[in-house]
Amino acid sequence: MQKNQMTQGPLASNLFKFALPLMASNLLQVLFNMSDIAVVGQFAGSIALGSVGSCATAVSLFAGLLIGMGTGINALTARYIGAGKKKETNHCVHTAFLLSIIYGLVIMTGGLLLIRSVLVLMGTKEELLSGACTYMWIYLCGTPALAMYNFGNGVMSAAGDTKRPLRIMAAAGLLNIILNLFFVIGFHLDAAGVALASAISQYFSAFVILKSLFHMNESQDVYLRKEDMHMDKDMAKSILALGIPTGLQNSIFAIANLFIQGAVNSFDTLIVEGNSAAANSDALVYDVMAAFYAGGTTFIAQNYGAGNKKRILDSYHISVVMAFIAAVAMGLCLFLFGPQFLHLFTNDPQVIEAGMLRLRIMSYSYCVSAFMDGTIAASRGIGRTTVPMIIVILGSCLFRILWIYTIFAYFHTIPALYDLYIASWSLTALFEIIYFRKEYKKVCNG
């Protein structure tokens, strides 16, 4: 897709075509993680399943920081491309590359030092803690590669190229599945095996996407050259101003989910294992919806750069509606075919029934998050990230913690726990919409 199709032409169809490869790429990333759970569940037993599954929130915490930086890079790069500023685009891409290397190494180092404490804070079961720590230590060694892939995906998507990252992720996903089976079945490495497969696959995807950027023609909007490697201070500040709040915003959900995981861990091991299996639906649904948010951000950022005010609002509305419809459809499928979905991860009927306790509630809750996340993505497209982050902290972190220590503590049931999602999403969406409408008016009058 050329950039003029973001700033001109039929908006809905162009945004949908842009989002489809992103959706497929996101789903392949989900399959990365789901294959980890499925292989250990089928071939290594329930303890290994619980060990890897109990890391899901911690993985989201660190991945959210990395994905957020990539999303911030995407928004700023798209804005410069939309404005036709080739020099600034070049400085943005090369500064973002250097920043991403540093950022990935910092996340890896901090994660390796803190992960055991994080897992203990989550209340990870004693019998699962050793396997969970092993999984996370190996997984975290792959975070610099994940930072590189998200950088490459961000700048390519900003230029309208979503198919190349999809092909790279497809190859890496296939490699991940093969290595999962090789390490777990062939060498009986259990949690360590699937973590090793993930890390190797992440470095493969990073290598290929960076090689593609270095081989791109200089006539294209985004490319990498050794001679252009320079850290532009002002550009770095702009990238960090978008990327850090976005990363923290993503991780805030994971921080709140640490408390949710702790609440889940207050039940017996059967519930924990069922929750670990059912939680795979979250990534599946969220990442399909995220393709429309990413599309919305990129289209809004390019039209913001090009000065097309009306298409900013239209892009926002269309991306939210598409995400809402996708969530309704997927939620219905999970409600009707939940047991079959859970069979991918375990054959234990008790674990499946425990997992259905979660799926029955989440199946009708996901669609509400479209209004919150779609609006946050729209604010990001016009360069607003700090206030949306604060709203998320209050509405989707502090509110959830308060819920756990009040409503959940009183009832101590699975429904009392999972109903907090729809409540927090509704509250946060309301204030995010109010804020975006106010900032959009400033953009129009600016």
C-alpha positions as CSV (number, residue, x, y, z in Angstrom):
1,M,0.0,0.0,0.0
2,Q,1.4,3.5,-0.9
3,K,1.1,6.3,1.6
4,N,-1.4,8.3,-0.5
5,Q,-3.9,5.5,0.1
6,M,-3.8,6.5,3.8
7,T,-4.4,10.2,3.1
8,Q,-6.6,9.8,0.0
9,G,-9.2,7.4,-1.4
10,P,-11.8,5.1,0.3
11,L,-10.9,5.1,3.9
12,A,-12.6,2.0,5.3
13,S,-11.4,-0.4,2.6
14,N,-7.9,0.9,2.7
15,L,-7.7,0.7,6.4
16,F,-9.1,-2.9,6.4
17,K,-6.6,-4.0,3.7
18,F,-3.8,-2.4,5.7
19,A,-4.9,-4.1,8.9
20,L,-5.2,-7.6,7.4
21,P,-1.5,-8.4,7.2
22,L,-1.0,-6.8,10.6
23,M,-3.8,-9.1,12.0
24,A,-2.1,-12.2,10.4
25,S,1.2,-11.1,11.8
26,N,-0.2,-10.6,15.3
27,L,-2.0,-14.0,15.1
28,L,1.3,-15.6,14.2
29,Q,2.9,-14.0,17.3
30,V,0.1,-15.4,19.4
31,L,0.8,-18.8,17.9
32,F,4.4,-18.4,19.0
33,N,3.2,-18.2,22.6
34,M,0.3,-20.7,22.2
35,S,2.6,-23.3,20.7
36,D,4.7,-23.0,23.9
37,I,1.6,-23.7,26.0
38,A,0.2,-26.4,23.7
39,V,3.5,-28.4,23.4
40,V,4.2,-28.4,27.2
41,G,0.5,-29.2,27.9
42,Q,0.4,-32.1,25.5
43,F,3.9,-33.5,26.0
44,A,5.3,-32.3,29.3
45,G,2.3,-32.5,31.7
46,S,0.2,-30.2,33.9
47,I,3.1,-28.9,36.1
48,A,5.0,-27.7,33.0
49,L,1.8,-26.3,31.6
50,G,1.2,-24.4,34.9
51,S,4.8,-23.1,35.0
52,V,4.7,-21.7,31.5
53,G,1.1,-20.5,31.8
54,S,1.9,-18.7,35.1
55,C,4.4,-16.6,33.1
56,A,1.9,-15.1,30.8
57,T,1.4,-11.9,32.7
58,A,5.1,-11.5,33.3
59,V,5.7,-12.0,29.5
60,S,3.0,-9.3,28.8
61,L,4.8,-7.0,31.2
62,F,8.1,-7.0,29.4
63,A,6.7,-7.5,25.9
64,G,4.4,-4.5,26.5
65,L,7.3,-2.2,27.1
66,L,9.0,-3.4,23.9
67,I,5.8,-3.3,21.7
68,G,5.0,0.1,23.1
69,M,8.3,1.5,21.8
70,G,7.7,0.0,18.4
71,T,4.2,1.6,18.4
72,G,5.6,5.0,19.3
73,I,8.2,4.7,16.5
74,N,5.4,3.8,14.1
75,A,3.4,6.8,15.0
76,L,6.2,9.3,14.6
77,T,7.6,7.8,11.4
78,A,4.1,7.8,9.9
79,R,3.6,11.5,10.8
80,Y,6.9,12.5,9.0
81,I,6.0,10.3,6.0
82,G,2.5,11.9,5.8
83,A,4.0,15.3,5.9
84,G,6.5,14.4,3.1
85,K,9.6,15.2,5.3
86,K,12.2,12.7,4.0
87,K,15.1,14.1,6.0
88,E,13.2,13.9,9.3
89,T,12.0,10.4,8.3
90,N,15.5,9.2,7.8
91,H,16.7,10.7,11.1
92,C,13.7,9.2,12.9
93,V,14.4,5.7,11.5
94,H,18.1,5.6,12.3
95,T,17.7,7.2,15.8
96,A,14.9,4.7,16.5
97,F,17.1,1.8,15.5
98,L,19.9,2.9,17.9
99,L,17.4,3.6,20.7
100,S,15.8,0.2,20.2
101,I,19.1,-1.6,20.7
102,I,19.7,0.2,24.0
103,Y,16.1,-0.2,25.1
104,G,16.1,-3.9,24.4
105,L,19.3,-4.5,26.4
106,V,18.0,-2.4,29.3
107,I,14.7,-4.4,29.4
108,M,16.6,-7.7,29.3
109,T,19.0,-6.7,32.1
110,G,16.3,-5.4,34.4
111,G,14.1,-8.4,33.7
112,L,16.8,-10.9,34.5
113,L,17.5,-9.2,37.8
114,L,13.8,-8.8,38.8
115,I,11.9,-11.7,37.4
116,R,12.1,-14.1,40.3
117,S,10.8,-11.3,42.6
118,V,8.0,-10.6,40.2
119,L,6.9,-14.2,40.0
120,V,7.0,-14.5,43.8
121,L,5.0,-11.2,44.1
122,M,2.4,-12.8,41.7
123,G,2.0,-15.6,44.2
124,T,3.3,-18.3,41.8
125,K,2.7,-21.7,43.3
126,E,5.9,-23.2,44.8
127,E,5.7,-26.3,42.6
128,L,5.6,-24.1,39.5
129,L,8.1,-21.4,40.5
130,S,11.3,-23.2,39.4
131,G,10.0,-24.0,35.9
132,A,8.5,-20.4,35.6
133,C,11.9,-18.8,36.5
134,T,13.7,-21.0,34.0
135,Y,11.3,-20.1,31.3
136,M,11.5,-16.4,31.9
137,W,15.3,-16.2,32.2
138,I,15.7,-17.8,28.8
139,Y,12.8,-15.8,27.3
140,L,14.3,-12.5,28.5
141,C,17.5,-13.3,26.7
142,G,15.5,-12.9,23.5
143,T,14.1,-9.4,24.4
144,P,16.8,-7.4,22.5
145,A,15.8,-9.3,19.3
146,L,12.1,-8.6,20.1
147,A,13.0,-4.9,20.3
148,M,14.6,-5.1,16.9
149,Y,11.7,-6.8,15.3
150,N,9.2,-4.3,16.7
151,F,11.4,-1.5,15.5
152,G,11.5,-2.9,12.0
153,N,7.8,-3.7,12.0
154,G,7.0,-0.2,13.2
155,V,8.9,1.7,10.5
156,M,7.8,-0.7,7.7
157,S,4.1,-0.4,8.7
158,A,4.4,3.4,8.9
159,A,5.4,3.3,5.3
160,G,2.5,1.1,4.4
161,D,4.4,-2.2,4.1
162,T,2.6,-4.7,6.4
163,K,3.2,-7.8,4.2
164,R,6.9,-8.1,4.6
165,P,6.8,-8.2,8.4
166,L,4.0,-10.8,8.0
167,R,6.2,-13.1,5.9
168,I,9.0,-12.8,8.3
169,M,6.8,-13.6,11.3
170,A,5.3,-16.6,9.4
171,A,8.8,-18.0,8.9
172,A,9.8,-17.3,12.5
173,G,6.5,-18.9,13.8
174,L,7.1,-22.1,11.8
175,L,10.7,-22.2,13.2
176,N,9.4,-21.7,16.7
177,I,6.9,-24.6,16.4
178,I,9.6,-27.0,15.0
179,L,12.0,-26.0,17.7
180,N,9.3,-26.5,20.4
181,L,8.8,-30.0,19.3
182,F,12.5,-30.6,18.9
183,F,13.5,-29.4,22.4
184,V,10.5,-30.7,24.3
185,I,9.9,-34.1,22.7
186,G,13.5,-34.8,21.6
187,F,15.4,-33.5,24.6
188,H,12.7,-33.4,27.3
189,L,13.5,-29.8,28.2
190,D,9.9,-28.9,29.2
191,A,9.7,-25.1,30.1
192,A,13.3,-24.5,29.2
193,G,12.8,-26.0,25.7
194,V,9.9,-23.8,24.7
195,A,11.6,-20.7,26.0
196,L,14.8,-21.5,24.0
197,A,12.6,-22.1,20.9
198,S,11.0,-18.6,21.4
199,A,14.4,-16.8,21.9
200,I,16.0,-18.4,18.8
201,S,12.9,-17.6,16.7
202,Q,13.0,-14.0,17.9
203,Y,16.6,-13.6,16.9
204,F,15.8,-15.1,13.5
205,S,12.9,-12.6,12.9
206,A,15.1,-9.7,14.1
207,F,17.9,-10.7,11.7
208,V,15.7,-11.0,8.7
209,I,13.7,-7.8,9.2
210,L,16.9,-5.7,9.8
211,K,18.6,-7.3,6.7
212,S,15.5,-6.2,4.7
213,L,15.8,-2.6,5.9
214,F,19.5,-2.5,5.1
215,H,18.8,-3.7,1.6
216,M,15.9,-1.3,0.9
217,N,16.4,1.3,-1.9
218,E,17.0,4.8,-0.7
219,S,14.1,6.0,-2.8
220,Q,11.8,4.2,-0.4
221,D,10.4,6.0,2.7
222,V,12.3,3.8,5.3
223,Y,15.7,2.1,5.1
224,L,18.9,1.7,7.1
225,R,22.5,2.7,6.1
226,K,25.6,2.4,8.2
227,E,26.8,5.8,7.2
228,D,23.5,7.4,8.4
229,M,23.8,5.9,11.9
230,H,23.5,8.9,14.2
231,M,21.6,9.6,17.4
232,D,19.6,12.8,16.8
233,K,19.0,14.2,20.3
234,D,15.8,16.0,19.5
235,M,14.5,13.1,17.5
236,A,15.4,10.7,20.4
237,K,13.4,12.9,22.8
238,S,10.4,12.8,20.4
239,I,10.6,9.0,20.1
240,L,10.9,8.5,23.8
241,A,8.0,10.9,24.4
242,L,5.8,8.6,22.4
243,G,7.4,5.2,23.0
244,I,7.9,5.3,26.8
245,P,4.4,6.3,27.8
246,T,3.0,3.8,25.2
247,G,5.2,1.1,26.6
248,L,4.3,1.9,30.2
249,Q,0.6,2.1,29.1
250,N,0.9,-1.5,27.7
251,S,2.7,-2.7,30.8
252,I,0.3,-1.0,33.2
253,F,-2.3,-3.6,32.1
254,A,0.2,-6.3,32.9
255,I,1.0,-4.8,36.3
256,A,-2.7,-4.8,37.1
257,N,-2.9,-8.3,35.8
258,L,-0.1,-9.3,38.3
259,F,-2.7,-8.7,41.0
260,I,-5.3,-10.6,39.0
261,Q,-2.9,-13.5,38.7
262,G,-2.3,-13.3,42.4
263,A,-6.0,-13.5,43.0
264,V,-6.2,-16.6,40.6
265,N,-3.4,-18.2,42.6
266,S,-5.5,-17.9,45.7
267,F,-7.7,-20.8,44.2
268,D,-6.5,-24.4,43.9
269,T,-3.9,-25.6,41.3
270,L,-6.7,-26.8,39.0
271,I,-8.2,-23.3,38.7
272,V,-4.6,-21.9,38.0
273,E,-4.1,-24.5,35.3
274,G,-7.5,-23.9,33.7
275,N,-6.9,-20.1,33.8
276,S,-3.5,-20.6,32.1
277,A,-5.1,-22.5,29.3
278,A,-8.1,-20.1,28.9
279,A,-5.9,-17.0,29.1
280,N,-4.6,-17.9,25.6
281,S,-7.8,-16.5,24.3
282,D,-6.9,-13.0,25.5
283,A,-3.9,-12.8,23.3
284,L,-5.8,-14.3,20.4
285,V,-8.6,-11.7,20.6
286,Y,-6.5,-8.7,21.7
287,D,-4.1,-9.2,18.9
288,V,-6.8,-9.4,16.2
289,M,-8.3,-6.2,17.6
290,A,-4.8,-4.6,17.9
291,A,-4.4,-4.8,14.1
292,F,-7.2,-2.2,13.7
293,Y,-5.8,-0.1,16.5
294,A,-2.4,-0.1,14.8
295,G,-4.0,0.7,11.5
296,G,-5.9,3.5,13.1
297,T,-2.8,5.0,14.6
298,T,-0.9,4.8,11.4
299,F,-3.7,6.3,9.3
300,I,-4.3,9.0,11.9
301,A,-0.6,9.9,12.1
302,Q,-0.2,10.2,8.4
303,N,-3.3,12.3,8.0
304,Y,-2.2,14.4,11.0
305,G,1.1,15.0,9.2
306,A,-0.7,15.8,5.9
307,G,-3.2,18.1,7.6
308,N,-6.3,16.1,6.7
309,K,-8.3,16.8,9.8
310,K,-11.6,15.0,8.9
311,R,-9.8,11.8,8.0
312,I,-8.3,11.7,11.5
313,L,-11.8,11.4,13.0
314,D,-13.0,9.1,10.3
315,S,-10.0,6.8,10.8
316,Y,-10.7,6.7,14.5
317,H,-14.4,5.8,14.1
318,I,-13.7,3.1,11.5
319,S,-10.9,1.4,13.4
320,V,-13.0,1.2,16.6
321,V,-16.0,-0.2,14.8
322,M,-13.9,-2.8,13.0
323,A,-12.2,-3.9,16.3
324,F,-15.6,-4.1,18.0
325,I,-17.1,-6.3,15.3
326,A,-14.0,-8.6,15.4
327,A,-14.3,-8.9,19.2
328,V,-18.0,-9.8,19.1
329,A,-17.4,-12.5,16.4
330,M,-14.4,-14.0,18.3
331,G,-16.2,-13.9,21.6
332,L,-19.1,-15.7,20.2
333,C,-16.8,-18.4,18.8
334,L,-15.1,-18.8,22.2
335,F,-18.5,-19.1,24.0
336,L,-19.7,-21.8,21.6
337,F,-16.5,-23.7,21.0
338,G,-14.5,-23.0,24.2
339,P,-14.0,-26.7,25.2
340,Q,-12.6,-27.5,21.8
341,F,-10.2,-24.4,22.1
342,L,-9.1,-25.6,25.5
343,H,-8.4,-29.1,24.2
344,L,-5.4,-27.5,22.3
345,F,-3.7,-27.0,25.6
346,T,-4.9,-29.9,27.9
347,N,-6.8,-33.1,27.8
348,D,-7.8,-33.0,31.4
349,P,-11.6,-32.5,31.6
350,Q,-11.4,-30.8,35.0
351,V,-8.8,-28.3,33.7
352,I,-11.1,-27.6,30.7
353,E,-14.1,-27.0,32.9
354,A,-12.0,-24.7,35.1
355,G,-10.9,-22.8,31.9
356,M,-14.5,-22.4,30.8
357,L,-15.3,-20.5,34.0
358,R,-13.1,-17.7,32.5
359,L,-14.1,-18.0,28.9
360,R,-17.8,-17.7,29.5
361,I,-17.3,-14.3,31.1
362,M,-14.6,-13.0,28.8
363,S,-16.4,-13.9,25.6
364,Y,-18.9,-11.1,26.0
365,S,-16.4,-8.7,27.7
366,Y,-13.7,-8.3,25.0
367,C,-15.8,-6.1,22.7
368,V,-16.0,-3.3,25.4
369,S,-12.2,-2.9,25.3
370,A,-12.4,-1.7,21.6
371,F,-13.7,1.7,22.8
372,M,-10.8,2.1,25.3
373,D,-7.9,0.8,23.2
374,G,-9.2,2.3,19.9
375,T,-9.3,5.7,21.5
376,I,-5.9,5.4,23.1
377,A,-4.5,4.5,19.7
378,A,-6.2,7.6,18.2
379,S,-4.6,9.8,20.8
380,R,-1.3,8.3,20.0
381,G,-1.8,9.1,16.3
382,I,-2.0,12.8,17.1
383,G,1.0,12.6,19.4
384,R,-0.8,12.5,22.8
385,T,0.4,9.7,25.1
386,T,1.0,11.0,28.6
387,V,-2.6,11.8,29.7
388,P,-4.0,8.6,28.1
389,M,-1.3,6.7,30.2
390,I,-2.4,8.4,33.4
391,I,-6.1,7.6,32.6
392,V,-5.1,4.0,32.1
393,I,-3.2,3.9,35.4
394,L,-6.3,5.2,37.2
395,G,-9.0,3.3,35.3
396,S,-7.3,0.0,34.5
397,C,-4.7,-0.4,37.2
398,L,-5.7,1.2,40.4
399,F,-9.4,0.5,39.8
400,R,-8.7,-3.2,39.2
401,I,-6.5,-3.4,42.4
402,L,-9.3,-1.7,44.4
403,W,-11.8,-4.2,42.9
404,I,-9.7,-7.2,44.0
405,Y,-9.4,-6.0,47.5
406,T,-13.0,-5.1,47.9
407,I,-15.5,-6.8,45.6
408,F,-13.4,-9.9,44.9
409,A,-12.2,-10.2,48.5
410,Y,-15.9,-10.2,49.7
411,F,-17.3,-12.8,47.2
412,H,-14.1,-14.7,46.3
413,T,-15.5,-16.3,43.2
414,I,-14.3,-16.5,39.6
415,P,-17.2,-14.3,38.3
416,A,-16.4,-11.7,41.0
417,L,-12.8,-11.6,39.7
418,Y,-13.3,-11.6,35.9
419,D,-16.2,-9.0,35.9
420,L,-13.5,-6.4,36.8
421,Y,-12.4,-6.4,33.1
422,I,-15.6,-5.1,31.7
423,A,-16.0,-2.6,34.5
424,S,-12.5,-1.2,34.2
425,W,-12.7,-1.1,30.4
426,S,-15.9,0.8,30.5
427,L,-14.7,3.4,33.0
428,T,-11.4,3.9,31.2
429,A,-13.0,4.2,27.8
430,L,-15.3,7.0,29.0
431,F,-12.5,9.2,30.1
432,E,-10.2,8.3,27.1
433,I,-13.0,9.4,24.7
434,I,-13.6,12.7,26.6
435,Y,-9.8,13.4,26.4
436,F,-9.5,12.5,22.7
437,R,-12.4,14.6,21.7
438,K,-10.9,17.6,23.5
439,E,-7.5,17.1,21.9
440,Y,-9.0,16.5,18.4
441,K,-10.7,19.9,18.6
442,K,-7.3,21.5,19.4
443,V,-5.8,19.8,16.4
444,C,-8.6,21.1,14.2
445,N,-8.3,24.6,15.5
446,G,-4.5,24.5,15.5
